[in-house]
Amino acid sequence: MINEESHGLGRGGMNCLQFENALSDYLEGSRTSEQQAHLSSCTVCSNLLADLNLISAEAFSLRELNEPNPKMWNTIEAQLRSEGLIREPSPLLSDFFRRWRTAWLVPVAAALLIAAGVKLYHPAKVGENQSVSKVSIPKISPAPTISAEDKDVLRTVASRPPAQAVAYRNDLDQANAFIRDAQDALRNDPNDIYSQQLLMNAYEQKQMLYRLAVDQGNDEQ
Amino acid sequence: MTDAKRPKGAKLSEPEAIEKAKQGDAEAFEFLYHLHKRRVYSLCLRMTGNTASAEDLTQEAFLQLFRKIATFRGESAFSTWLHRMAVNVVLMQLRKKNLPVVPIDETTEGEEEGTIRKELGAPDERLAGSIDRLQLQRAVDELPPGYRTIFVLHDVEGYEHNEIASMVGCSIGNSKSQLHKARIKLRDLLRVNRAEKAGKR
């Protein structure tokens, strides 16, 4: 249905189609009084402008949204070594690997891995008033910023060179942030398959971080 | 050098790490990788919409960077240099796979008028005051490849139209026009998504 009156057609010397054709320039900062007049009288075009500004502003939040596979650095490092770009192991790094050999770290990391697995595959409880969902999702509960398991891992990686320990902490924080984001999304729409997948991915990411610590420890034994 | 470039508790600053990496220091390479990995990976993922490709391209971008790091003289910011390298790696890959870097004009004709027509039937429908970033990520992933490239380079990465035109090989006007169409398309996708969610409730 086209309602010329409510959409500003013919008002202010400019109609909606003319406004939209010039909207790209308007957003770039080239603005005319005709456009301003049309905007003040047309809800459709002012809504459109508000939405496009909102999309553009929110786009920045995607800039560092995703985390690569935690093992990617190992692949890059191996390639750099094979090309001779990494010339000699840092003494600090050797010290780190020597510390990692400590036998007790392995069972601790393995326990953490199991804990993460239980968390990942624990199905959602169906309450009396809840309808049964076709898709089983992890139980949604507000995740603490740093869990007891995380604290244990961070305590063990504290013996790494500071740059590595900080990087590990950042990775863990990001994985936890992803989990919280996905859980928030699922609270709004528990059946959203996309958010469920994001939550699974986030848990897998966290699991990989734990596994990475175990693998590195085993490699050096 | 700002504090932002020295992660809390880190021994190295970015310039120190660059100098050490030039000498082949493993810890410095790793520091630089961790400092920039999220931005580079997110860029690759947004532009390809594919996790496996994004991982390959991220790896390739960092390898190229580290192979050339000895030539970095600091005329531009290190991050600018790296991100430009990552963009080039992705664009080269898209071209190799014959995926459109710039939208094909024929496929976009008529869409501008369509936008207004859709608006006319629903004057009060607009996005709420904020957009969930996961919804936005999903909508960007659904954009046609050419639109996605321009949108990511401009609105996500912050490149100017003249830089985009030079990188992807199109005119400045074309870059502006495709960005506008990409935003319109995103708005449609977000509104459809919102309407679907409302319908489920």
Contacts between the chains, C-beta under 8 A, distances in Angstrom:
chain1	res1	chain2	res2	distance
A	1	B	120	7.2
A	1	B	121	5.6
A	2	B	120	4.9
A	2	B	121	7.9
A	3	B	120	7.0
A	3	B	123	7.6
A	6	B	123	5.9
A	7	B	119	7.5
A	7	B	120	5.8
A	7	B	123	6.5
A	16	B	116	5.3
A	16	B	119	7.1
A	16	B	120	7.5
A	17	B	113	6.9
A	17	B	116	5.4
A	20	B	112	6.7
A	20	B	115	6.5
A	20	B	116	5.5
A	21	B	112	6.9
A	23	B	180	6.7
A	24	B	176	5.4
A	24	B	177	6.4
A	24	B	179	7.4
A	24	B	180	3.9
A	25	B	176	7.9
A	27	B	180	7.3
A	28	B	176	6.8
A	43	B	123	5.2
A	43	B	124	7.2
A	44	B	116	8.0
A	44	B	119	4.6
A	44	B	120	6.8
A	44	B	123	5.0
A	45	B	119	7.9
A	47	B	119	7.8
A	47	B	123	7.4
A	47	B	124	7.7
A	47	B	125	7.5
A	47	B	126	3.9
A	48	B	115	7.9
A	48	B	119	6.3
A	48	B	126	7.9
A	48	B	187	7.5
A	50	B	126	6.4
A	50	B	127	7.9
A	51	B	126	5.5
A	51	B	127	4.8
A	51	B	187	5.0
A	52	B	183	4.9
A	52	B	184	7.4
A	52	B	187	6.5
A	54	B	127	5.9
A	54	B	129	7.6
A	54	B	130	7.4
A	54	B	131	6.2
A	55	B	127	7.7
A	55	B	131	6.8
A	55	B	136	7.3
A	55	B	155	7.5
A	55	B	183	5.5
A	55	B	186	5.3
A	55	B	187	6.2
A	55	B	190	7.4
A	56	B	155	5.1
A	56	B	183	6.6
A	58	B	130	7.4
A	58	B	131	4.8
A	58	B	133	6.6
A	58	B	136	5.5
A	59	B	136	7.1
A	59	B	140	7.8
A	59	B	151	7.2
A	59	B	155	3.7
A	59	B	156	4.9
A	60	B	155	7.5
A	60	B	156	6.7
A	60	B	158	7.7
A	61	B	133	4.7
A	61	B	136	7.4
A	62	B	42	6.5
A	62	B	46	6.2
A	62	B	133	6.6
A	62	B	136	6.5
A	62	B	137	5.9
A	62	B	140	6.7
A	62	B	152	8.0
A	62	B	156	5.1
A	63	B	39	6.2
A	63	B	42	6.2
A	63	B	43	7.9
A	63	B	156	5.6
A	63	B	157	7.0
A	64	B	38	4.3
A	64	B	39	5.1
A	64	B	42	5.5
A	65	B	38	7.8
A	65	B	42	5.2
A	65	B	133	6.7
A	65	B	137	6.3
A	66	B	38	6.8
A	66	B	41	5.6
A	66	B	42	4.6
A	66	B	45	5.2
A	66	B	54	7.8
A	67	B	37	7.6
A	67	B	38	6.0
A	67	B	41	6.9
A	68	B	37	5.5
A	68	B	38	7.7
A	68	B	41	4.1
A	68	B	54	7.7
A	68	B	55	6.0
A	68	B	58	5.5
A	69	B	55	5.8
A	72	B	37	7.3
A	72	B	55	6.5
A	72	B	58	6.7
A	72	B	59	6.1
A	73	B	30	6.2
A	73	B	33	5.5
A	73	B	34	7.4
A	73	B	37	7.8
A	75	B	59	6.2
A	76	B	29	7.9
A	76	B	33	6.5
A	76	B	59	5.9
A	76	B	62	5.4
A	76	B	63	6.3
A	76	B	66	7.6
A	77	B	26	6.8
A	77	B	29	7.2
A	77	B	30	7.0
A	79	B	63	6.0
A	80	B	26	7.8
A	80	B	29	6.3
A	80	B	63	7.4
A	80	B	66	5.9
A	83	B	67	7.3
A	85	B	24	6.2
A	85	B	29	7.7
A	85	B	66	5.8
A	85	B	67	6.7
A	86	B	24	5.5
A	86	B	25	7.7
A	86	B	26	4.6
A	86	B	29	6.5
A	87	B	23	7.3
A	87	B	24	3.3
A	87	B	25	7.9
A	88	B	24	7.1
A	89	B	26	6.1
A	90	B	25	6.2
A	90	B	26	5.5
A	90	B	27	4.7
A	92	B	27	6.3
A	93	B	26	6.0
A	93	B	27	5.9
A	161	B	11	7.2
A	161	B	27	6.3
A	162	B	9	5.4
A	162	B	10	5.8
A	162	B	11	4.9
A	163	B	7	7.7
A	163	B	10	4.9
A	163	B	11	5.9
A	163	B	12	5.7
A	163	B	27	6.2
A	163	B	30	7.1
A	163	B	31	4.7
A	163	B	34	7.6
A	164	B	27	7.6
A	164	B	30	6.9
A	165	B	9	7.1
A	166	B	7	4.8
A	166	B	8	6.7
A	166	B	9	4.8
A	166	B	10	4.9
A	167	B	7	7.6
A	167	B	30	7.4
A	167	B	31	7.4
A	167	B	34	3.8
A	170	B	7	6.9
A	170	B	34	7.0
A	171	B	34	7.8
A	174	B	38	7.2
A	181	B	133	7.5
A	181	B	134	6.4
A	182	B	134	7.4
A	185	B	132	6.6
A	185	B	134	5.4
A	189	B	197	5.9
A	189	B	200	7.1
A	191	B	200	7.2
A	192	B	197	7.8
A	194	B	134	7.4
A	194	B	138	5.8
A	195	B	134	6.5
A	198	B	134	6.4
